[in-house]
């Protein structure tokens, strides 16, 4: 349901020269992938040809160079996108991207994905349940502030906690409403591309999960159901394996417990990618998180 703009760059290249035929060929080749990961190309996607080198069709229309394109330039399309719905009234969720010591104070860096933080707030670091307090908040452009809301990237000074107590992938939460910590969870996966040496995905498949700022080794423990690509209905029979292009519901176990949410509760902490040997093989969203 999210609107996306897809930019076709280098249209001024000598072998292309703003060719509508080449532009259409790129659309045709890429559209099946968009459908496989859940997008409706007719309603969710806007295509725009540009030249990053000359700046054509980025701020101003390309004009005579591209007479067949009648849509707006890139920056106009971006300005017209609806802003993401950031829940400033939700639970505090700040995944830790980095941590360090500054003038004797422990500082963390991250993006506030949900909720509102204020100087003096009592907070908890998960998954180790370390209580602490917000000493200061700093935004790059504004400097030190008293309040930060969802969507802002900030540095947070913390009291009574040491750098050694914090790792990348931890999540700063409110004092009472803590993020779930899961050793296993259920998720819906869209299989993008499997390795040539592993052309199918079945129970027991090992991979690396990237969810918010956390990276952990995981195992697909069970395949629960698979979605029919045409009808979008879920099968009643459990699949024994799936291939590239399939959408499947699975149970995943983690080598170490991770902080995560269901996609429905906090999308930014509920979506992830699976990688194998440095290659993204699947994207997914968490549907159920039985906390430990």
C-alpha positions in Angstrom: 0.0 0.0 0.0 3.0 2.3 0.2 3.6 4.6 -2.8 7.0 4.2 -4.3 8.9 6.2 -7.0 11.3 4.2 -9.2 14.0 6.2 -10.9 15.5 5.1 -14.2 18.8 6.9 -14.3 21.4 7.5 -17.1 18.8 8.0 -19.7 21.3 10.4 -21.5 23.9 7.6 -22.0 25.0 7.4 -25.6 23.6 4.0 -26.2 20.2 5.0 -24.8 19.6 8.7 -25.6 16.3 8.9 -23.8 14.9 5.9 -25.7 11.3 5.1 -24.8 11.9 1.5 -26.0 14.8 1.0 -23.5 12.8 2.6 -20.7 9.8 0.3 -21.4 12.1 -2.7 -21.4 13.4 -1.9 -18.0 9.8 -1.5 -16.7 8.8 -4.9 -18.2 11.8 -6.6 -16.7 11.4 -5.2 -13.2 7.6 -5.4 -12.8 7.5 -9.2 -12.0 9.8 -8.6 -9.1 7.6 -5.8 -7.8 4.5 -8.0 -8.0 6.4 -10.9 -6.2 7.1 -8.7 -3.1 3.5 -7.5 -2.9 3.3 -4.2 -4.9 0.6 -3.4 -7.3 2.5 -1.7 -10.2 -0.6 0.1 -11.4 -1.4 1.8 -8.1 1.7 1.7 -5.9 4.5 2.6 -8.3 5.5 5.8 -10.2 8.3 5.5 -12.8 10.4 8.5 -13.7 13.3 8.7 -16.3 16.2 11.0 -15.3 19.7 11.9 -16.0 21.7 12.4 -12.8 24.7 13.7 -14.8 22.8 16.5 -16.6 20.1 17.0 -14.0 17.3 16.5 -16.6 13.9 15.6 -15.2 15.1 15.9 -11.6 14.1 19.4 -10.7 12.8 20.6 -14.1 11.2 18.5 -16.9 13.5 17.1 -19.5 11.6 18.9 -22.3 12.5 18.1 -25.9 15.1 15.5 -24.8 12.3 13.3 -23.5 9.0 14.3 -25.3 7.3 10.9 -24.6 7.4 11.4 -20.8 4.5 13.5 -19.6 4.7 13.1 -15.8 6.2 15.4 -13.3 10.0 15.5 -12.6 11.5 13.5 -9.7 11.6 16.2 -7.0 7.9 17.0 -7.6 7.0 13.3 -7.2 9.0 13.2 -4.0 7.2 16.3 -2.7 3.9 14.8 -3.5 4.5 11.6 -1.5 2.4 11.3 1.7 4.6 11.5 4.8 5.0 8.2 6.7 2.8 7.8 9.7 5.1 8.1 12.7 3.5 7.2 16.0 4.7 9.8 18.5 2.1 8.6 21.0 3.2 5.0 20.8 5.7 3.1 23.0 9.3 4.5 23.0 11.4 2.4 20.6 14.9 3.5 19.8 17.2 0.8 18.2 20.8 1.4 19.1 23.0 2.1 16.1 26.2 3.0 18.0 27.4 3.8 21.6 30.3 5.6 23.0 31.6 7.6 26.0 31.6 11.5 25.8 33.0 13.5 28.7 32.2 10.7 31.1 28.6 10.2 29.9 27.4 7.1 28.0 25.9 8.2 24.7 23.8 6.1 22.2 23.0 7.0 18.6 19.8 5.9 16.8 16.5 6.7 15.2 13.4 7.1 17.4 11.1 4.8 15.5 8.1 5.2 17.9 7.0 7.4 20.8 8.4 10.6 22.4 11.5 11.0 24.5 12.1 13.8 27.0 15.1 14.8 29.1 14.6 13.2 32.6 12.5 10.2 31.3 13.1 6.9 33.1 13.9 4.3 30.4 15.0 0.7 30.0 17.6 -0.8 27.7 16.5 -4.1 26.2 17.2 -7.1 26.1 19.3 -6.8 29.3 16.5 -4.8 31.1 19.0 -2.2 32.2 17.2 0.8 33.8 18.6 4.2 33.1 17.6 7.9 32.7 17.8 10.3 29.8 20.4 12.9 30.6 20.3 14.9 27.4 18.9 14.8 23.8 20.8 16.1 20.8 19.7 16.6 17.2 22.4 17.4 14.7 20.8 20.5 13.3 19.0 21.8 16.4 21.6 20.9 19.0 20.4 20.0 22.5 16.6 19.8 22.9 14.2 18.9 25.6 11.9 16.6 23.5 12.3 14.3 20.5 9.5 12.6 18.6 9.2 9.6 16.3 11.2 9.8 13.1 14.1 11.9 14.4 17.7 10.7 14.4 19.3 11.7 17.7 22.0 11.1 20.3 20.9 10.3 23.8 22.9 10.7 26.9 22.2 8.1 29.6 22.8 8.1 33.3 24.1 5.2 35.5 24.9 2.8 32.6 28.2 1.9 31.1 29.1 1.5 27.4 29.9 -2.2 28.1 26.3 -2.8 29.0 25.1 -1.7 25.5 25.4 -3.3 22.1 24.3 -2.4 18.6 20.8 -3.9 18.2 19.7 -3.1 21.7 16.5 -1.1 22.0 15.8 1.8 24.3 12.2 1.6 25.6 10.0 3.3 28.1 10.3 2.3 31.8 7.1 0.1 31.7 6.3 -0.7 28.1 9.2 -2.9 27.0 9.9 -4.3 23.6 9.4 -8.0 23.2 12.5 -10.1 23.3 12.2 -13.2 21.1 14.2 -16.4 20.6 11.7 -17.4 17.9 8.9 -15.8 16.0 6.5 -16.3 13.1 6.9 -14.3 9.9 5.8 -13.9 6.3 8.6 -14.2 3.8 8.8 -13.2 0.2 11.6 -15.2 -1.4 13.6 -12.9 -3.7 16.4 -15.0 -4.9 18.1 -18.1 -3.6 21.7 -19.2 -4.1 22.5 -21.5 -7.0 23.9 -24.0 -4.6 20.6 -23.8 -2.5 17.8 -23.4 -5.0 15.1 -24.3 -2.5 14.3 -23.2 1.0 13.1 -25.8 3.5 13.0 -26.3 7.3 16.5 -26.1 8.7 17.7 -23.4 6.3 20.3 -21.1 8.0 20.7 -17.4 7.3 21.5 -14.1 8.8 18.6 -11.7 9.8 18.9 -7.9 9.6 16.1 -6.3 11.6 16.4 -2.6 12.6 20.0 -2.3 13.8 20.3 -5.9 14.9 22.1 -8.7 13.0 21.9 -12.3 14.1 22.2 -15.8 12.8 18.8 -17.6 12.5 17.3 -20.9 11.3 14.0 -21.4 9.5 12.5 -24.1 11.8 9.2 -24.7 10.0 7.3 -23.8 6.9 3.7 -23.2 8.0 1.8 -22.2 4.8 2.4 -20.8 1.4 0.3 -18.1 -0.5 -1.1 -18.7 -3.9 0.4 -16.1 -6.2 -2.7 -15.6 -8.3 -5.5 -15.8 -5.7 -3.4 -14.5 -2.7 -5.1 -17.1 -0.6 -3.1 -19.2 1.9 -2.8 -22.9 1.4 -4.3 -25.3 4.0 -1.4 -27.8 3.5 2.1 -27.2 4.8 4.7 -26.9 2.1 7.9 -29.1 2.3 9.9 -26.4 0.4 9.6 -23.1 -1.4 11.4 -21.5 -4.4 12.2 -18.0 -5.7 9.0 -15.9 -6.0 7.0 -17.7 -3.3 5.4 -16.0 -0.3 5.5 -18.3 2.7 4.7 -18.1 6.4 7.5 -19.6 8.5 8.8 -20.1 12.1 12.2 -18.7 12.7 14.6 -19.3 15.6 17.4 -17.0 16.6 20.9 -18.0 17.8 20.5 -15.3 20.4 17.3 -13.6 21.5 16.6 -10.3 19.6 14.4 -7.3 20.3 11.6 -7.1 17.7 7.9 -6.2 17.3 5.2 -7.5 15.0 4.9 -5.5 11.8 1.4 -4.5 12.8 2.5 -3.0 16.1 5.7 -1.2 15.1 6.5 -1.6 11.4 10.1 -0.3 11.7 10.9 -3.1 14.2 8.8 -5.8 12.5 10.3 -5.9 9.0 13.6 -7.6 8.1 15.8 -9.1 5.4 17.3 -12.6 5.3 20.8 -12.9 3.8 23.0 -15.9 2.9 26.6 -15.6 1.9 26.2 -11.8 1.6 23.2 -12.1 -0.7 19.6 -11.0 0.2 17.5 -14.0 -0.3 14.2 -12.8 1.3 12.4 -9.9 2.8 9.8 -10.4 5.5 7.5 -9.1 8.2 7.0 -10.5 11.7 3.5 -11.7 12.4 3.8 -13.1 15.9 6.3 -12.6 18.7 6.0 -14.9 21.7 8.3 -13.1 24.2 10.7 -15.0 26.3 
